[in-house]
C-alpha cells in the first residue's frame, strides 16, 4: 500500500521491487481503505477480498517468473527493464525521465557521483521546462531544444551552463540509441549544434608573474587562508591536480621522491616528482600530526560513501574558491582565481616556457590533444595578436 491517498481516503496498492538497495513501485490498479489491507493481503473487510487476493498472487507469481527468467539468462537487469517487462511496455514507450533515473543510478553505483549530479541537475531543469509532463525521446526535436535553450536563457543560464545541459541530454540520447530505446530518425543533435554555444570567455589563466605575486603573500598574516594557500601551491606544482584528487590523496600515495595516484575522472595513473614547493606543503601537514590517512584536512571520515564524498567536495570546493578570491585580492591579482584556473594556469605557463602541447597533454592526463588545445587557445590567440601588431612597425 502506497502512502498517498485520494480525496476519498483510498490508498493505491502497488508492487514494490528492490534491487541493489534501490526501489521501484508499480501500481496494480487497486485502491482501498487502510483497514482493508494488511500484511500484503486484502482483509475480509473488503467485499472483493477473495478475488483481489487471487489477482495479487498472480501478479506476484508473474514478477517472480520475470526475475527467474532474467537470472536464468544471466541478465543483470535494471529496475526499469523489470518494470517494462512487467507492464508490457515496449522500448518506444520508455519515458525520458525514467531513463534519466536509470543512468543516474548507474553512475552512483559505479562511484561517478559528480557525473550523476550533472545528470540530475539536467533532469530537474528539463522537468521544470516540460512542466513535469511525460516525455518520450521522439518528443525531443530541434524545435524542442531551441525552446529549451530560450527557457534556460530566460532563467539566467550562461552559454557555458546551457552547453553543459545540452551535452548531458545528448549523452542520454546517445545511450538510448545504443540500447534501442530511441530511434536514429528522430535524433535532433545532427541539426542542433551545441558548438554554437561556445562564446568568448574571460581570461582564465594566471600569468607566471601573477603566480609569483600569489607566492609572495605573507600567509602568516592570514592564518584563516593557510589551507587554501597550500592547496593552490600543491595543485599548481602537481601539474594542475584536480581538487577531487587533492582531496582524496593519502599518505600512502607519497613514496620516496614521488606522488603516485589515480586521477578520479579518467582512472589514469600518475607519477609526479615532488618539487620543493610541494615538499614544503607536505612537511606542513606532517607537522600537524592529524592522525589521518588523508594528506589534507578535507575528508573528515575514514569511511566515506561516494555520495558523501561528492557532497563534501561541493562544500569544501566552494570555500576553496571563496578563499582564492580573497587571496587574489591580497596579491593584487585582477583575474578571478578558481580551482579550475589553477589547472589552466599550469598548462598555459608550461606552453609559455616552450613545452610542447603533446607533453602538456600527457602531463595533465588529457585523453586527446584537442582538450589540451582548448586550454591553450586563449594563450595562442594572445601570441598571434602580439605578432600581428608588428605590422604597425613597418
Protein Blocks (a to p, Z undefined) as FASTA:
>chain_A
ZZbdcfkopacddddddeehiacdddehiacdfklggehiacfklmklmmmmmmmmmmmm
mmmmmmmmmmmnopacdfklmmmmmnopafklpcfklmmmmmmmmmmmnopamlmmmmmm
mmmmmmmmnnopacdfklmcfklmmmmmmmmmmnopafklmmmmmmmmmmmmmmmmmnom
acfklomklmmcfklmpccdddfbdcfklmmmmmmpcfklmmmlmmmmmmmmmmmmnoop
afklmmmpcfklpghjbccdddfklopacdddddfklmmmmmmmmmnonopabfbafbfb
fbdcfklmmmmmmmmmmmmmmmmmmmmmmnopabdcdfklmmmmmmmmmmmnopafklmm
mmnopabfklmmmmmmmmmmmmmmmmmmmmmmZZ
